Amino acid sequence: MFGRKKHTLLNSPEMQQDDQQPRLSPRSPSEAIKPMAAPPPPPRLRRKRGGMLSVASGLLTLFVAIAVALVFGFSVLEREVTAKGPLAADKVVVIPRNTGTSEIADILEREGVITQPLLFETYALFNRRRGPLKAGEFQFKAGASIESAIDTLVEGKAILHSLTIPEGLTSEQILSRLFENEVLTGEVAETPREGTVLPDTYKFERGMTRQQFINAMQAAHRQTLAQIWQRRSPELPVKTAQELVILASIVEKETGRADERTRVAGVFINRLMKRMKLQSDPTIVYGLVGGKGTLGRGIMRSEIETATPYNTYVIEGLPPGPIANPGRAALEAVANPSRTKDLYFVADGSGGHAFAETYDQHQRNVARWRQLEKTKAAPDPNAVDRIDPEADTRTQLSPAGTLAQDAPLRGGRPRGFDASEGTDKDPLKNKSFDLTTPKNVPALKQP
């Protein structure tokens, strides 16, 4: 019984399967110490890639490549545009108005400022956010790079020219000065009214038109006059700002000395208060020649008696309009004149005037002036556009020391000559002196 059961176990299917399995026990000792081979990895399952994922991956790769290229390109561009330029010395270049970027590049290449116009255009395009390239007259430094050249044009710091308009010129004389200037351009619509422009030194860029220059002078006049009119003395006999300009133009023509303006203005204010005629020689001249300029000689007796709207030897009060364009100092002098009782003044021989409250004092000043005139080898240059008083002590003189309308003259034409025309004292020829400041006015040459 027991033997049968054992036989059955040996012949069972389980035992038969064990006999069929490979034997794991080594066959030899050398095989026993050898490591067992690792089982092979499971086979990879291939997944199908979607279309969108493939496109995104490709685009990302492209963007990275472009970014790398741009970084490299910008570094090269930065090195080139900051490199020293070909200019050996500073140079002024004019960029006309309405000029495109490519045309500006061509101009700068032609003038020797840059050598790579295409690079200039490219860098200017990248810098558009900083502003457009401006027209004008610019100075480029020696060795200027493309970047600094673009900075100069974007900032628009053009070269400024200056033009001085002396006080006391008429509007026509000012126009002559403007047309002599070669930096200004264009024509003028019309001659500005007398007394509506402010003489001063003005800064402007090349290409500014003459009409724009006049507009700037007129704007400066309006602003200055408004400020001065607000600060005027309440006791003035002038009722309007225009009357202030008229009287200031007379003061401007009577004296060029800053220290005398308020006192000369005080004389005319006092005469207006007393209803005395102003008797100013420059008003006679303006009535005869208008704004054309000067007579270039002394005033004749017949001209004293000629009744013109501007002849203050004939009319009472102020003339109908200014006789010149007064400066700020003359306007200030009339708005706040010296508080004196002076009614007369006469030349004192030193470029200034002697003032007097009474006619007797004035006559003594006149006699003193005549003695000085006799000692001179040449006539007084200030006799131009002035009445030349004769040596008759009975002669009645105007507040400026000139001959009144009822005084006799020997001969038809008094002594006088034009001492300023063609010399450095001629206002129309004076291009280098600032007549606003007395110390800068050239002194008269002594004979």
C-alpha positions in Angstrom: 0.0 0.0 0.0 2.7 2.4 0.9 4.7 1.5 -2.1 1.8 2.1 -4.4 1.2 5.6 -3.0 4.9 6.5 -3.5 4.7 5.3 -7.0 1.8 7.4 -7.6 3.6 10.6 -6.3 6.6 9.9 -8.5 4.5 9.6 -11.5 2.2 12.7 -10.8 2.0 15.5 -13.3 3.7 17.9 -10.8 6.7 15.7 -10.7 6.7 15.4 -14.4 6.8 19.2 -14.8 9.7 19.4 -12.4 11.6 17.0 -14.5 11.0 19.2 -17.6 12.3 22.5 -15.9 15.9 23.4 -16.6 18.3 22.6 -13.9 19.4 25.6 -11.9 22.2 23.9 -10.0 25.6 24.6 -11.6 27.3 21.9 -13.5 30.7 22.9 -12.2 32.2 25.0 -9.5 33.3 27.7 -12.0 29.8 28.2 -13.2 28.7 28.5 -9.6 30.7 31.7 -9.1 29.6 33.3 -12.3 26.8 36.1 -11.9 23.5 35.3 -13.3 22.5 37.2 -16.5 20.0 39.9 -15.9 16.7 39.4 -17.6 16.1 41.4 -20.7 14.1 44.7 -20.4 10.5 44.6 -21.4 9.8 45.7 -24.9 9.1 49.5 -25.3 5.7 50.4 -26.4 5.8 52.9 -29.3 3.3 55.7 -28.9 1.9 57.7 -31.7 3.0 61.4 -31.4 0.2 63.9 -31.9 0.4 66.7 -34.6 0.2 69.8 -32.3 3.0 68.5 -30.0 5.3 68.2 -33.0 4.5 71.7 -34.2 5.0 73.2 -30.8 8.3 71.5 -30.4 9.5 72.7 -33.8 8.4 76.3 -33.1 10.2 76.3 -29.8 13.4 75.2 -31.4 13.0 77.8 -34.1 12.4 80.6 -31.5 15.5 79.6 -29.5 17.6 79.6 -32.7 16.2 83.1 -33.6 16.8 84.4 -30.1 20.4 83.2 -30.2 20.9 84.8 -33.6 19.4 88.1 -32.4 21.6 88.2 -29.4 24.6 87.6 -31.5 23.5 90.2 -34.1 22.8 92.8 -31.5 26.2 92.3 -29.9 27.8 92.8 -33.3 25.6 95.8 -34.1 26.4 97.4 -30.8 30.1 97.0 -31.4 29.9 98.5 -34.8 27.7 101.5 -34.0 29.9 102.5 -31.0 33.1 102.2 -32.9 35.1 105.4 -33.6 34.0 107.2 -36.8 36.1 108.6 -39.7 35.9 112.3 -38.8 39.4 113.7 -38.1 38.1 117.0 -36.8 34.8 118.6 -35.7 32.5 119.3 -38.6 29.3 121.2 -39.1 26.7 119.5 -41.3 23.3 121.0 -42.4 20.4 118.5 -42.5 17.6 120.1 -44.6 14.0 119.9 -43.5 11.8 117.0 -44.6 14.8 114.8 -45.2 14.3 111.0 -44.8 16.5 108.7 -42.8 18.2 107.2 -45.9 18.9 110.7 -47.3 20.3 111.7 -43.9 22.6 108.7 -44.0 23.7 109.7 -47.5 24.5 113.2 -46.4 26.5 112.1 -43.4 28.4 109.6 -45.6 29.1 112.3 -48.2 30.3 114.7 -45.4 32.6 112.0 -44.0 30.8 111.5 -40.7 30.0 107.8 -41.3 31.1 105.1 -43.6 28.2 102.6 -43.3 24.9 104.3 -44.2 23.0 101.0 -44.2 24.1 100.4 -40.6 23.1 104.0 -39.7 19.6 103.4 -41.1 19.2 100.1 -39.3 20.3 101.5 -35.9 18.2 104.6 -36.4 15.2 102.3 -37.0 15.8 100.4 -33.8 16.0 103.7 -31.9 12.7 105.1 -33.2 11.3 105.1 -29.7 13.7 107.8 -28.7 12.4 110.2 -31.3 12.7 111.1 -35.0 15.9 112.5 -36.5 15.7 116.3 -36.7 16.7 118.8 -39.3 19.0 121.7 -38.7 22.6 122.7 -38.5 24.6 120.3 -36.3 28.2 120.0 -35.1 29.6 116.4 -35.1 32.7 115.8 -32.9 35.9 114.3 -34.3 35.6 110.5 -34.3 31.9 110.6 -33.8 30.4 107.1 -33.8 27.1 106.2 -35.5 25.4 106.1 -32.1 26.6 109.5 -31.1 25.7 110.9 -34.6 22.1 109.6 -34.1 22.0 111.0 -30.6 23.0 114.4 -32.0 20.2 114.3 -34.5 17.6 112.9 -32.1 18.3 115.4 -29.4 18.1 118.2 -32.0 20.7 120.4 -30.4 21.3 122.5 -33.5 23.9 125.3 -33.7 22.4 128.6 -32.6 23.3 131.9 -34.4 22.8 135.3 -32.8 21.7 138.6 -34.3 21.7 141.9 -32.4 19.1 144.5 -33.2 20.3 147.8 -31.7 17.8 150.0 -29.9 16.5 153.1 -31.8 16.4 151.6 -35.3 13.3 152.1 -37.4 11.4 149.1 -38.7 12.8 149.6 -42.2 16.4 149.7 -40.8 15.7 146.5 -38.9 14.5 144.9 -42.1 17.7 145.9 -43.8 19.6 144.2 -41.0 17.6 141.0 -41.4 18.2 140.9 -45.2 21.9 141.3 -44.7 22.0 138.2 -42.6 22.6 135.1 -44.8 21.6 132.5 -42.2 17.9 133.7 -42.2 15.8 132.8 -45.2 12.6 133.9 -46.9 10.8 137.1 -47.5 8.7 139.3 -45.2 5.0 139.8 -45.7 5.1 143.5 -44.7 7.2 146.0 -42.8 6.2 145.8 -39.1 4.6 148.9 -37.7 7.0 151.3 -36.0 7.5 150.5 -32.3 6.1 146.9 -32.4 9.4 145.0 -32.3 11.8 144.7 -29.4 15.4 145.4 -30.1 17.6 142.8 -28.4 20.1 140.0 -29.2 18.2 136.9 -30.5 19.4 133.3 -30.9 18.1 131.3 -33.8 18.8 128.2 -35.9 19.8 128.1 -39.5 16.8 128.0 -41.8 14.6 130.3 -39.6 12.7 132.6 -41.9 12.9 136.4 -41.6 9.1 136.5 -41.0 9.5 134.1 -38.1 12.3 136.3 -36.7 10.0 139.4 -36.9 7.2 137.4 -35.2 9.6 136.5 -32.4 10.6 140.2 -31.9 7.0 141.3 -31.9 6.0 138.6 -29.3 8.9 139.7 -27.1 7.8 143.3 -27.5 4.2 142.5 -26.4 5.3 140.5 -23.4 7.9 143.1 -22.3 5.5 146.0 -22.8 2.7 144.3 -20.8 5.1 143.7 -17.9 6.4 147.3 -17.9 3.0 148.8 -18.2 1.8 146.9 -15.1 4.7 148.4 -13.1 4.4 152.0 -14.4 4.2 155.0 -12.1 0.6 156.0 -11.4 1.5 159.7 -11.9 2.4 159.3 -15.6 0.6 161.7 -18.0 0.5 158.9 -20.7 -2.8 157.1 -20.7 -2.1 154.0 -22.8 0.7 151.6 -23.4 1.0 152.9 -27.0 1.7 156.4 -25.7 4.4 154.9 -23.5 6.0 153.4 -26.6 5.8 156.7 -28.5 7.6 158.6 -25.7 10.1 155.8 -25.2 11.0 156.0 -28.8 11.8 159.7 -28.5 13.9 159.1 -25.3 15.7 156.3 -27.2 16.7 158.7 -30.0 17.7 161.5 -27.6 20.3 159.6 -25.6 22.1 156.4 -25.8 23.4 156.5 -22.2 21.8 154.2 -19.7 22.5 156.5 -16.8 20.6 159.3 -18.5 17.5 157.6 -19.8 15.3 158.1 -16.8 16.3 161.7 -16.4 15.7 162.5 -20.1 12.3 160.8 -19.7 11.7 162.9 -16.7 12.2 166.1 -18.7 9.7 165.1 -21.3 7.2 164.0 -18.7 7.5 167.3 -16.9 7.0 169.2 -20.2 3.9 167.1 -20.9 2.5 167.9 -17.5 3.1 171.6 -18.1 1.6 171.4 -21.6 4.9 172.5 -23.1 5.9 171.4 -26.5 8.5 168.5 -26.5 10.7 170.1 -29.2 12.7 167.0 -29.9 14.9 167.1 -33.0 14.5 163.4 -33.9 10.8 163.9 -34.3 11.5 166.5 -37.1 13.7 164.0 -38.9 11.1 161.2 -38.7 8.5 163.6 -40.0 10.7 164.4 -43.0 12.1 160.9 -44.0 9.8 158.5 -42.2 11.5 155.3 -41.3 14.1 155.6 -44.1 17.0 156.5 -41.7 18.7 159.8 -41.0 19.1 163.1 -42.8 22.9 162.7 -42.6 23.2 166.5 -41.9 22.0 169.2 -39.7 18.3 170.3 -39.7 17.5 173.4 -41.7 15.4 176.3 -40.5 12.7 175.6 -43.1 12.5 172.0 -41.9 11.9 173.2 -38.3 8.9 175.1 -39.5 7.6 172.3 -41.7 4.3 171.2 -40.2 4.3 167.4 -40.1 2.3 165.2 -37.7 5.6 164.3 -36.0 7.2 167.7 -35.7 7.1 168.3 -31.9 8.3 171.9 -32.5 4.9 172.5 -34.2 2.4 170.0 -32.6 1.5 169.8 -28.9 1.9 166.6 -27.0 3.0 163.4 -28.5 3.3 162.5 -32.2 0.8 160.1 -33.6 3.2 157.1 -33.5 6.7 156.0 -32.4 9.7 157.3 -34.3 11.8 154.2 -33.7 11.7 150.9 -31.9 12.7 151.5 -28.3 14.4 148.9 -26.2 13.5 147.6 -22.8 15.6 150.2 -20.9 13.9 153.2 -22.6 10.4 151.7 -21.9 11.4 151.2 -18.3 12.7 154.8 -18.1 9.4 156.3 -19.3 7.3 154.0 -17.1 9.3 155.1 -14.0 11.1 158.4 -14.8 13.4 160.4 -12.5 11.4 162.6 -10.1 13.0 166.0 -10.9 11.9 169.4 -12.0 14.1 169.5 -15.1 12.7 171.0 -18.2 15.8 171.4 -20.3 19.0 169.5 -21.3 21.9 170.2 -23.6 25.0 168.3 -24.6 27.8 168.7 -22.1 30.6 167.9 -24.6 31.4 164.5 -23.0 28.7 162.4 -24.7 26.2 163.2 -22.0 23.9 166.1 -21.2 23.6 168.9 -18.7 20.1 169.3 -17.2 18.4 172.4 -16.0 15.1 173.3 -14.2 15.0 176.9 -15.4 15.6 178.6 -18.7 18.4 180.8 -17.2 20.2 177.7 -16.0 19.8 176.2 -19.3 21.3 179.2 -21.1 24.4 179.0 -18.9 24.7 175.3 -19.9 24.3 176.2 -23.5 27.0 178.9 -23.2 29.4 176.3 -21.6 28.7 173.9 -24.4 29.4 176.5 -27.1 32.7 177.3 -25.5 33.6 173.6 -25.7 32.5 173.5 -29.4 34.8 176.4 -30.3 37.8 174.6 -28.9 37.2 171.5 -31.0 39.1 171.1 -34.3 36.1 169.4 -35.9 32.3 169.8 -35.6 30.5 167.7 -33.0 29.6 164.4 -34.6 26.3 164.5 -32.6 25.2 167.5 -34.8 23.9 164.9 -37.3 20.1 165.2 -37.4 20.3 168.1 -34.9 19.6 171.8 -35.3 22.9 173.6 -35.2 22.5 176.7 -32.9 24.3 179.8 -33.9 26.4 181.9 -31.6 23.5 184.3 -30.9 22.9 184.5 -27.2 19.3 185.5 -27.8 18.6 182.2 -29.5 15.9 180.3 -27.7 16.8 176.6 -27.3 14.7 173.5 -27.1 14.9 171.1 -24.1 17.6 169.2 -25.9 19.7 172.3 -26.4 18.8 172.8 -30.0 17.3 175.8 -31.8 13.6 176.6 -31.3 11.4 177.5 -34.2 11.5 181.3 -33.6 15.3 181.6 -33.6 17.2 183.2 -36.5 19.7 181.2 -38.5 22.4 182.8 -40.7 22.2 181.2 -44.2 19.9 178.5 -45.4 21.8 175.4 -44.2 23.4 175.2 -40.8 26.8 173.6 -40.2 26.6 169.8 -39.9 27.9 166.6 -41.3 27.1 162.9 -41.1 29.7 161.5 -38.7 28.2 158.1 -38.4 27.4 156.9 -42.0 30.0 154.4 -43.1 31.8 154.3 -39.8 31.6 151.9 -36.8 29.1 154.3 -35.3 26.6 153.7 -38.1 23.8 151.5 -36.5 23.3 149.7 -39.8 26.9 148.7 -40.0 27.3 147.8 -36.4 27.3 144.0 -36.2 29.6 143.3 -33.3 28.6 145.7 -30.5 25.8 145.3 -28.1 24.2 148.7 -28.0 22.1 147.7 -25.0 25.1 148.1 -22.7 26.8 151.5 -22.8 30.2 150.2 -22.0 30.2 148.1 -25.1 29.5 151.0 -27.4 32.6 152.1 -29.3 33.9 155.4 -28.1 34.2 158.3 -30.4 37.7 158.9 -31.8 39.1 162.1 -30.6 40.6 164.3 -33.4 
